[in-house]
């Protein structure tokens, strides 16, 4: 018996280890597949077809498009690895797109990438990987994972500009113990260098910037396509309740938005609240945006609650900074977050992710969905 752990922390030779690599067709997942193959693992690449894009998105910088599937296939051929395409359009429509539309119509600001990881990618692909008798599932996400005594913890990536831990807070403990993230300890520039050395056709491919079913970032047009009846005119009110304008649909607004309100005032106006029941937008001055208390539900905890007795930080948007906070658990599924310093633009529908600093970096403790 080989007593040395291989590079993904398993007590097996790479040649006796089967890994499934989730291949999106981008440089990150393609490089991971190449790294695994070069180290001698038995690699199976799987690409998900999630969305039927039309002609209008042909030039969009999005992920999971037809071009991406072709790129993934070329990389698999170049690496001489097995490659499978799974057609998950219906699951994606039900689990991600419908949720996205419903959330916007409730006046929330959803994060479909979290829903996609939570449902299609890590749930269904997890099951497929297990059925293929794979020892681990590998992705190109920029998060660090550290395994101690068969228990894996998730940390922020070394490359802060690429860190994706916010989007993975809803990963379950079982999934985390099975997943591996080889890029968490690397800079993006290193990833591209490896891709070039492996002579992969995607080495210089630009990163996807758009949500796959939202061409060019125009989410209002997506909602109009699926729920044309939902874009109704309504009132724009100030904080005293006075009507000061009219909007063309609440889906055109997010909390903290300044541009596009089309109401003039002596000082800049920001969206303070979106009332979906009354189809109203409430606006006010910037200082009214700051909030110190957040209510969460649908919590997902990756650690024991006793870890929350130490200093905790939270992130309330993917591009936001870490904020010092105290977490008060209400029951299994709900929590109240008290921020030490108020933060602007906190929006229902976004995630609030918990972190703790230890000797390995900022550890992800879990998180929940912002209700109000």
Order of alpha helices (4+ residues) and beta strands (2+ residues): beta-alpha-beta-alpha-beta-alpha-alpha-alpha-alpha-beta-beta-beta-alpha-beta-alpha-alpha-beta-beta-beta-beta-beta-beta-beta-beta-beta-beta
